[in-house]
Structure formats: structure tokens, C-alpha cells
Amino acid sequence: MRGRDSTVDRMPDPLSATSTPEITATLHRRINDWFAGHGRDLPWRSEDCSPWGILVSEVMLQQTPVSRVLPVWTAWLDRWPTPQDLADAPAAEVLRAWGRLGYPRRALRLQAAAAAIAAAPGGEVPRTAAELLVLPGIGTYTAAAVACFAFGQPEVVVDTNIRRVHARLVSGRALPEKSLTAAETALARDLMPAPREEACRWNASVMELGALVCTARSPRCGECPVADLCAWRAAGMPEPHYRPSGQAWAGTDRQVRGAVMAVLREEGTVPVAGLPQRATAAARLGAHRPPEDQWERCVAGLVADGLARWDDDGPEATLSLPG
């Protein structure tokens, strides 16, 4: 951990960490310096990574850990190094390549974004958040992150890790609110450094601090470069103001849909009629055997989302990946 700055040590109250430009500048310096020495060497952070590679990483990393994304991202960029390459690919191959990253609609949305990019003059990833937001499936966070990390635009990037660091460091709370609030966005904007390059580095630095040190369950405060300024620690590290609840999985529609998609990726088709005929998919669900209404709901949902298609009608109907 970096040594303390004398300017900060004279401050009697860590809760005032952002009350002066000097203290805010100290936060910027310490956290950015920490990132320079401790940030992970990820391929989408490389100077030679294309804007397209950064866009792919941001979509894949949504609700998915880095360890699962890394091999898929590498294979994806080897196979489809440009938006045009992905736009031209069969949807079935795109879904197979997505593998077990989860939320496979992201794969189709990314392909739709690739098609829109390829169809535009120049076929290049847009440079600004406003232009990126026009792309199919690209939301506020992804647009800001790509504009910042790919093009050096000083956008306010606010993900779960950043929100958690801000909540503890400045607001004195163990966790951020359950969903992003206007106050959290305003705080993130207020904390941004003014210089363009420093602002972009700050976004990446705070995000990494939240991912590696200021984690949700077991924060490693002894490794934090701004622990002495943390309002949450100064308040005695109070418990969260709500009880976080994890997403259920076993027996849910998500589990059933995931089992069907796994079979579609690996075997090509899934029988639809009658549980005995769909034993391959059901076997992936462990003890859960979906009732008929759940099975039908999940199958219909996959078709409606464009993730699967009917190959035939009647009792011998099967599902397959889209063409």
C-alpha cells in the first residue's frame, strides 16, 4: 500500500474526503498510482486492442466474471476480428461461440450492433457515447465505457464495482443502493478528475479497486491505498442498509433455458414433445424436472427471443439454433 500523503494526514475527519480539491486530488493520485502497479494485464486493456475488441469485452463482461470471459473473448476476436466478420456470421455459430457466458441474448444483440456498425460509412465503431447508444443493445453504461476506454472520452462510467467503492469511501455505506440512483451518478461525476487522460484512467482504476480490493463480501482494507480516508471504516464498518439477495438458479426458468441452450449448442436439436423424449436436456437440470407448463414457457421464450427456432410442427417437432 502506498504511503500516506501529509496533506491527508492533517485532515481530522475522513468523512470529509471530497470536501476540498486537495483531498479529491489525493484520491485521484493514490488510486491511479495503485492501478498502475496492481491492475490486471487484461487483453482489452492493451494499447493495441481495437475499439471493436473493447466493445466485445464490455458486452461479455456484463454480469459475467473476467475468468469466464477471457477464453471466449480471445477465441471470438480470433474468429471475428471486425464488426463485418461478426455481422456476416450465421446466428447459430455466434450462439455456439458464446458458450456458457450466460444471457445469450447478448450474443445476438452484439451481432446486431456489429451489423449496424458494418453498414455505416467507414464500418468503424462510433467514437462517442451518444453515437454508441444508437447501436442495437448498447445501453448507457456500455456506451460510456467504450467511449472512455476505446477513445479516451472522459465519460462518467458507473458499474457495480465503482458504485461500491464510492459508497464506502465517500458515503460511509457498506453497499451502494440496489439500483443506480441519480445521486450515485452525480457523485461519480463530481469525483471525476478534470484532465481528460486522468479521468479515463480514474474510471478504470476505481473499477479495478472494487473488483480486487473493495469487494462486496470480503474487502481487503489492508491493501487499499485510501483506507485511511474511507468514510465506511471511519464509521466502524456498519452492516449494509439492506440484505443482498442472490439470484436463484435451481428450478428457475433461467436454469431450464440454459439447459436447452447447452444441448442446442452441442447437439444441434432438442425434442420438444414429452419429457421422455427430451431426457438429454432434462438430465442437465439435476433433480429438477420441469413441469409441462414451465417447459413450454421456456421453449416459447427461447423462440420469441430469437435464440431457437422450430424445425417442424406436430408431435415430432424439434428445436434448433437459428440459421
C-alpha positions as CSV (number, residue, x, y, z in Angstrom):
1,M,0.0,0.0,0.0
2,R,1.2,3.5,-0.8
3,G,2.4,5.7,2.0
4,R,0.2,8.5,3.3
5,D,0.2,12.0,2.0
6,S,0.9,14.6,4.6
7,T,-1.9,16.7,3.3
8,V,-4.4,13.9,4.0
9,D,-2.9,13.1,7.4
10,R,-3.7,16.6,8.7
11,M,-7.4,16.1,7.9
12,P,-9.2,15.2,11.2
13,D,-12.3,13.7,9.6
14,P,-12.1,11.1,6.8
15,L,-15.8,11.7,6.1
16,S,-14.7,15.0,4.5
17,A,-12.6,13.2,2.0
18,T,-14.1,15.0,-1.0
19,S,-14.6,18.4,0.7
20,T,-11.6,20.1,-0.9
21,P,-9.9,20.0,-4.2
22,E,-6.6,18.9,-2.5
23,I,-8.2,15.9,-0.9
24,T,-10.0,14.9,-4.1
25,A,-6.7,15.2,-6.0
26,T,-5.1,12.9,-3.4
27,L,-7.8,10.3,-4.0
28,H,-7.1,10.5,-7.7
29,R,-3.4,10.2,-7.3
30,R,-3.4,7.4,-4.8
31,I,-6.0,5.2,-6.7
32,N,-4.5,5.8,-10.1
33,D,-1.0,5.0,-8.8
34,W,-2.3,1.8,-7.2
35,F,-3.9,0.8,-10.5
36,A,-0.6,1.4,-12.3
37,G,1.1,-1.1,-10.1
38,H,-1.7,-3.6,-9.4
39,G,-4.1,-3.5,-12.3
40,R,-4.6,-6.8,-14.1
41,D,-2.9,-7.3,-17.5
42,L,-6.1,-7.9,-19.5
43,P,-6.0,-8.1,-23.3
44,W,-8.7,-5.5,-23.8
45,R,-6.6,-3.0,-21.8
46,S,-3.7,-3.4,-24.3
47,E,-2.8,-0.4,-26.3
48,D,-3.1,-2.4,-29.5
49,C,-6.6,-3.6,-28.7
50,S,-9.1,-2.3,-31.3
51,P,-12.2,-0.4,-30.3
52,W,-14.2,-3.4,-31.5
53,G,-12.3,-5.7,-29.1
54,I,-13.1,-3.3,-26.3
55,L,-16.8,-3.2,-27.3
56,V,-16.9,-7.0,-27.3
57,S,-15.3,-7.2,-23.9
58,E,-17.8,-4.7,-22.4
59,V,-20.7,-6.7,-23.6
60,M,-19.3,-10.0,-22.5
61,L,-18.3,-8.7,-19.0
62,Q,-21.9,-7.7,-18.2
63,Q,-22.8,-9.9,-15.1
64,T,-20.0,-12.3,-16.1
65,P,-16.6,-12.7,-14.3
66,V,-13.3,-12.0,-16.1
67,S,-12.1,-15.6,-15.7
68,R,-15.0,-16.8,-17.8
69,V,-14.8,-14.1,-20.4
70,L,-11.1,-14.3,-21.2
71,P,-11.0,-17.5,-23.2
72,V,-14.3,-16.7,-25.0
73,W,-13.2,-13.2,-25.8
74,T,-9.9,-14.4,-27.2
75,A,-11.5,-17.0,-29.4
76,W,-14.2,-14.6,-30.5
77,L,-11.7,-11.9,-31.7
78,D,-9.6,-14.5,-33.5
79,R,-12.7,-15.6,-35.3
80,W,-14.4,-12.3,-35.9
81,P,-11.8,-9.6,-35.6
82,T,-14.0,-6.9,-37.2
83,P,-17.7,-6.0,-36.9
84,Q,-18.2,-7.0,-40.5
85,D,-16.9,-10.5,-39.7
86,L,-19.4,-11.0,-37.0
87,A,-22.2,-9.4,-39.0
88,D,-21.7,-12.0,-41.7
89,A,-21.6,-15.0,-39.4
90,P,-24.6,-17.4,-39.0
91,A,-26.5,-16.7,-35.8
92,A,-26.1,-20.4,-34.8
93,E,-22.3,-20.1,-34.9
94,V,-22.5,-16.9,-32.9
95,L,-24.5,-18.6,-30.2
96,R,-22.2,-21.6,-30.1
97,A,-19.2,-19.4,-29.8
98,W,-20.9,-17.6,-26.9
99,G,-20.7,-20.8,-25.0
100,R,-21.5,-20.7,-21.3
101,L,-21.2,-16.9,-20.7
102,G,-24.9,-16.8,-19.9
103,Y,-27.6,-14.4,-21.0
104,P,-27.1,-15.5,-24.7
105,R,-29.3,-12.7,-26.0
106,R,-26.3,-10.6,-25.5
107,A,-24.6,-12.5,-28.4
108,L,-27.4,-11.7,-30.8
109,R,-27.5,-8.1,-29.7
110,L,-23.8,-7.8,-30.2
111,Q,-24.2,-9.3,-33.7
112,A,-27.0,-6.7,-34.4
113,A,-24.7,-3.9,-33.2
114,A,-21.9,-5.3,-35.4
115,A,-24.3,-5.3,-38.4
116,A,-25.2,-1.6,-37.7
117,I,-21.5,-0.7,-37.4
118,A,-20.6,-2.5,-40.6
119,A,-23.5,-0.8,-42.5
120,A,-22.4,2.7,-41.5
121,P,-19.9,4.7,-43.6
122,G,-16.4,3.5,-42.8
123,G,-17.6,0.5,-40.8
124,E,-15.9,1.7,-37.6
125,V,-17.1,1.6,-34.0
126,P,-18.6,5.0,-33.1
127,R,-16.4,7.2,-31.0
128,T,-18.9,9.0,-28.8
129,A,-21.3,7.7,-26.2
130,A,-24.2,9.4,-28.0
131,E,-23.4,7.6,-31.2
132,L,-22.8,4.3,-29.4
133,L,-26.2,4.5,-27.7
134,V,-27.8,4.3,-31.2
135,L,-26.5,0.8,-31.7
136,P,-28.8,-2.1,-31.0
137,G,-28.5,-3.5,-27.5
138,I,-26.0,-0.8,-26.3
139,G,-27.1,0.8,-23.1
140,T,-25.8,3.8,-21.1
141,Y,-23.1,2.0,-19.2
142,T,-21.6,0.2,-22.3
143,A,-21.7,3.4,-24.4
144,A,-19.9,5.4,-21.7
145,A,-17.3,2.6,-21.1
146,V,-16.5,2.1,-24.8
147,A,-16.2,5.8,-25.4
148,C,-13.9,6.1,-22.4
149,F,-11.7,3.1,-22.7
150,A,-11.5,2.8,-26.5
151,F,-11.4,6.5,-27.5
152,G,-10.3,8.4,-24.4
153,Q,-13.6,10.3,-24.0
154,P,-14.0,11.5,-20.3
155,E,-17.4,9.9,-19.8
156,V,-18.8,9.1,-16.4
157,V,-18.6,5.3,-16.1
158,V,-20.5,3.7,-13.3
159,D,-20.6,0.0,-12.8
160,T,-21.3,-2.0,-9.6
161,N,-17.7,-2.0,-8.5
162,I,-17.3,1.7,-8.9
163,R,-20.6,2.3,-7.1
164,R,-19.4,0.1,-4.2
165,V,-16.1,2.0,-3.8
166,H,-17.9,5.3,-3.9
167,A,-20.5,4.1,-1.4
168,R,-17.8,3.1,1.1
169,L,-15.2,5.8,0.5
170,V,-17.5,8.8,0.4
171,S,-21.0,7.9,1.6
172,G,-19.9,5.6,4.5
173,R,-22.2,2.7,3.5
174,A,-21.2,-0.9,3.1
175,L,-23.0,-1.3,-0.3
176,P,-24.5,1.0,-2.9
177,E,-28.2,1.2,-3.5
178,K,-29.9,-1.8,-5.1
179,S,-30.1,0.0,-8.4
180,L,-28.2,3.0,-9.8
181,T,-29.6,6.3,-8.5
182,A,-29.3,9.9,-9.7
183,A,-27.4,10.7,-6.5
184,E,-24.8,8.0,-7.3
185,T,-24.4,9.2,-10.8
186,A,-23.9,12.8,-9.6
187,L,-21.3,11.6,-7.0
188,A,-19.4,9.8,-9.7
189,R,-19.5,12.9,-11.9
190,D,-18.2,15.1,-9.0
191,L,-15.4,12.7,-8.3
192,M,-14.1,12.7,-11.9
193,P,-10.7,14.3,-12.5
194,A,-10.8,17.3,-14.9
195,P,-7.9,16.3,-17.2
196,R,-9.1,14.0,-19.9
197,E,-6.5,11.3,-19.7
198,E,-6.6,11.2,-15.9
199,A,-10.4,11.0,-16.0
200,C,-10.3,7.9,-18.2
201,R,-7.7,6.2,-16.1
202,W,-9.7,7.1,-12.9
203,N,-12.7,5.1,-14.2
204,A,-10.5,2.0,-14.8
205,S,-8.7,2.4,-11.5
206,V,-11.8,2.7,-9.3
207,M,-13.4,-0.2,-11.2
208,E,-10.3,-2.4,-10.6
209,L,-10.1,-1.4,-6.9
210,G,-13.7,-2.5,-6.5
211,A,-13.0,-5.8,-8.3
212,L,-9.8,-6.7,-6.5
213,V,-9.8,-5.0,-3.1
214,C,-13.0,-3.3,-2.1
215,T,-15.0,-6.4,-2.9
216,A,-18.6,-7.0,-1.8
217,R,-18.2,-9.8,0.6
218,S,-14.5,-9.7,1.9
219,P,-12.9,-6.3,1.4
220,R,-9.2,-6.3,1.8
221,C,-8.9,-3.0,3.5
222,G,-5.2,-3.6,4.4
223,E,-4.4,-3.4,0.7
224,C,-6.4,-0.3,-0.1
225,P,-4.5,2.8,-1.0
226,V,-7.1,5.1,0.5
227,A,-8.2,3.1,3.6
228,D,-7.3,6.0,5.9
229,L,-9.8,8.2,4.0
230,C,-12.6,5.7,3.9
231,A,-15.9,7.0,5.4
232,W,-17.2,3.5,5.9
233,R,-14.1,2.5,8.0
234,A,-14.3,5.7,10.0
235,A,-18.0,4.9,10.8
236,G,-17.0,1.5,12.2
237,M,-17.8,-0.5,9.0
238,P,-21.5,-0.7,9.6
239,E,-23.6,-3.5,8.1
240,P,-25.4,-3.0,4.8
241,H,-28.6,-1.0,5.0
242,Y,-30.3,-3.8,3.2
243,R,-29.8,-7.6,2.9
244,P,-28.4,-8.5,-0.5
245,S,-30.2,-11.5,-2.1
246,G,-28.5,-13.6,-4.7
247,Q,-30.3,-14.7,-7.8
248,A,-32.0,-18.1,-7.5
249,W,-31.0,-20.7,-10.1
250,A,-32.1,-24.2,-9.4
251,G,-35.5,-24.9,-10.8
252,T,-35.9,-21.5,-12.4
253,D,-36.8,-20.7,-16.0
254,R,-33.2,-19.5,-16.4
255,Q,-31.9,-23.0,-15.5
256,V,-34.3,-24.7,-17.9
257,R,-33.5,-22.2,-20.7
258,G,-29.8,-22.7,-20.1
259,A,-30.1,-26.5,-20.2
260,V,-31.9,-26.3,-23.5
261,M,-29.4,-23.9,-25.0
262,A,-26.5,-26.1,-23.9
263,V,-28.0,-29.1,-25.8
264,L,-28.7,-26.9,-28.8
265,R,-25.1,-25.7,-28.9
266,E,-23.6,-29.2,-28.5
267,E,-26.1,-31.5,-30.3
268,G,-28.0,-29.2,-32.7
269,T,-31.6,-30.1,-31.8
270,V,-33.8,-30.7,-28.8
271,P,-37.0,-32.8,-29.0
272,V,-39.9,-30.8,-27.7
273,A,-42.8,-33.2,-27.1
274,G,-43.0,-35.3,-24.0
275,L,-40.5,-35.4,-21.1
276,P,-39.1,-38.9,-22.0
277,Q,-38.1,-37.6,-25.5
278,R,-36.3,-34.6,-24.1
279,A,-34.3,-36.5,-21.5
280,T,-31.0,-35.1,-22.8
281,A,-31.9,-31.6,-21.8
282,A,-33.7,-32.7,-18.6
283,A,-30.6,-34.6,-17.4
284,R,-28.7,-31.3,-17.2
285,L,-31.2,-30.0,-14.7
286,G,-30.1,-32.3,-11.8
287,A,-33.0,-33.1,-9.5
288,H,-35.3,-30.6,-11.2
289,R,-37.8,-32.0,-13.7
290,P,-39.7,-29.1,-15.3
291,P,-43.4,-29.4,-15.3
292,E,-45.0,-29.2,-18.7
293,D,-46.1,-25.5,-18.3
294,Q,-42.6,-24.5,-17.4
295,W,-41.0,-26.4,-20.3
296,E,-43.4,-24.9,-22.8
297,R,-42.9,-21.4,-21.4
298,C,-39.1,-21.7,-21.6
299,V,-39.2,-23.1,-25.1
300,A,-41.6,-20.4,-26.3
301,G,-39.4,-17.8,-24.7
302,L,-36.3,-19.0,-26.5
303,V,-38.1,-18.9,-29.8
304,A,-39.5,-15.4,-29.1
305,D,-36.0,-14.2,-28.2
306,G,-34.6,-15.5,-31.5
307,L,-32.4,-18.0,-29.7
308,A,-34.1,-21.0,-31.1
309,R,-36.4,-22.0,-33.9
310,W,-39.0,-24.7,-34.7
311,D,-37.8,-27.2,-37.2
312,D,-41.2,-28.9,-37.7
313,D,-44.8,-28.9,-36.4
314,G,-46.7,-31.6,-34.7
315,P,-45.6,-34.3,-32.2
316,E,-42.1,-34.8,-33.7
317,A,-41.3,-31.1,-33.5
318,T,-37.7,-30.2,-32.6
319,L,-35.9,-27.0,-31.7
320,S,-32.6,-25.9,-33.3
321,L,-30.4,-22.9,-33.2
322,P,-31.4,-20.1,-35.6
323,G,-29.9,-20.1,-39.0
